[in-house]
Amino acid sequence: MTYNLRLLVLVATCVVICAITATALHAQAGSHSIWDGVYTDAQAKRGAAGYAEHCAQCHGESLSGNGADIPALAGSSFLYNWDGLGLDALFDRIHTTMPQSNPGSLSVNEVADITAYLLSVNQFPSGSTELPADMQSLQKIQFVAKKPAH
């Protein structure tokens, strides 16, 4: 290869590497995890009331489910089921399939509040901003079961 062709290949390779790195950094900058205080205490309190009204009759007051076809919403099995997913996955499951007696009947705000309550019960920290009720924002919040080392 000639010197100019080698230089062109080297420059093109550098541009591709820089573009990939910038894209990855941009994606990381906009995302965070449930350990970052993504709901408020007031929202979780509203969610507790919503849970009592719409969810407790099946999942139980202690969120333990029935060990068979009704899953627990607290504890290790719940954490394992959602670990590594975006919070939008949990939100969407609740919004589209619950309550079982009337799927899809909860408003997005009710689902956000109930999701905040589930995070609270599972000992994830609250923060100063309410959990958003839109899928695009929720996709940026990762459900990470184990607290990351900072």
N, C-alpha and C positions, 0 to 999 in steps of 0.2 A: 504494500500500500504506500501511496505517496504521503508525504508529510501533511499536506492540506487535508487529505481524506481522513488521516488518523486524527488530526485536530478536530475535524468536523464530528467524527464519531465520539470523541472524548467530550466535546461540548454538548452534544445531543444527549449523551448518557448522564451528564451532570444535570441538565435541565430536567430530565425525567425523574431522577432521584430527588431533586429539590421539589418538584411538583408533588410527588408521592408523600414526601415528608411534610410539606405544607398542608396537604389535605388531611393527613392523619392528625397533625397538631390542631387543625381547625376543628375537626370532629371531637377531639378530646376536650378542647376548650369549652365547647357548648354542652358537654354532658357532665353529669355528676351522679352520685348514688344516694340511696335512701338514708345513708349515714350522715348526709349533709343538712339535715333539718329541713325536709321538704314540705312539711305541713305545720299548722299551728295547733296549740292546745285547744283553742276555741273550736277549730274545725273538727278535731278528734272528738270533742264533747258532742258536737252536733251529730257526728258519725255514730257515736254510741247510741244516741236516741234513734237514729235511722236503723242501726243494726237491730236494736230491740224490737222495732216495729216490723221490719221486713225480713230479717235473717235468723233471729234467735229461735224461732219456732222449728227450724230444721237443723241449723248448725249448733244450737244450744247456747245457753247463757255464757258458758265458759269457752265457746268457740271450738269445742272439741269434736264436732261432727258425730258420726255414729260408728266410725271405724270400718265402714263398708262403702256404701255408695254416696254418703254425704261426707265430704272431706273436712278435716280440721282446718280452722283458719288461724290457728296459733300453734306455736311449737315447731319442733324439728321437721316434721313431715311437710308442714306448710312452707317453711323456709327452703327446704330441699326442692319442692315443686316449682318455686319461682326463682330460685337462685340463678343469676346470670342472664335473666331476661330483662327487657325494658319494663318499666312500671305500666306502660300502656297495655301490655298483655294481661295483667291482672285487672286493670280498669275495664278493658274490653270484655273480659270473661264475665265480670260482674254486670256490666251494663247490658250485655246481649242475652245473658242466660238466667239472670236472677231478677226477682225471686222466682223460684221454680213454679209457683202458682200463677205468675203473670210476667213471664220473661220480657225484658226490655221496657218495663213500665217505670223504672226509676229514672229521674232526670240526671243529667251529667253532673249537676252540682251535688245531688244526693249520693251518687256513686263516688265522687271525689271525697266527700265527707266520710263515707263508710270506709273507703280505702285508707284515709288518714287514721281512722279508728283502728283498723287492722294493723297499721304500722305502729301505732301507739301501744297496743296490747302486746305486740311482739318486741317491744323495748327499743324501737328505733327512735332517735332523738327528734324532738319537735324543733321548729325554727320560728322565724318571724314572718314568713311568707306562706300563704295558703297553698296547698297542693292544687295545681291547675286542673281544669276540667276539660282540657283539649288534648287530643291524641298526639299532636306534633310536639307539644311540650313534654308530655309524659314519656315519649320515646327517648328523650334525652336523659331520663332518670333511670339508672340501672338498679335493679333489685340485686343487692349483694348481701348474702346471708351473713357472712363473717365480716366483722369490722376490719376495714383495711388499716394496716399500719401506716401511720403518717410520719 
